[in-house]
Amino acid sequence: MVLPGIQALCGFQLIAVFNTGFAEKLSQGEQQLHLLAIALVAVAVALIMTPAAYHRLAGPREVTDTFIRLSTRLLLSSMWPLAASICIDFNLVGRIILSTTWAALLAAALFAFFLVAWLVLPLLMRHNAWR
């Protein structure tokens, strides 16, 4: 479910570089930050696709507890580079539309939202604190 979203984001990130406004509106440092965001999405893609490759190579006819634990850890680890990438690009877009300060504050707030939605809320649900 997460993979199509990551792939779409990666496609948009790659296309942005070929847009004429990319070099005009972003400084060299900001362009390098965008490259970092693309690299983080690539890491997220690799992490989220690893369980499929592992399963096909290591044990295509069985689903073991080890495989389920590994898949869960890889999926969860993919979310953090994905969140960082989204926030970096959000900051860059915000910098073009707003001021640098507001863009950074909004990007930090977005990362905090990811942190709450993807870590705090599930942990609260696990410990039955959110019922």
Buried (B, 14 or more C-beta within 10 A) or exposed (E): EEBEEBBEBBEEBEEBEEEEEBEEBBEEEBBEBBEEBBEBBBBBBEBBBBBEEBBEEEEEEEEEEEBEEBBEEBBBBBBBBBBBBBBBBBBBBBBEEEEEEEBBBBBEEBBEEBEEEBBEEEEEEEEEEEE
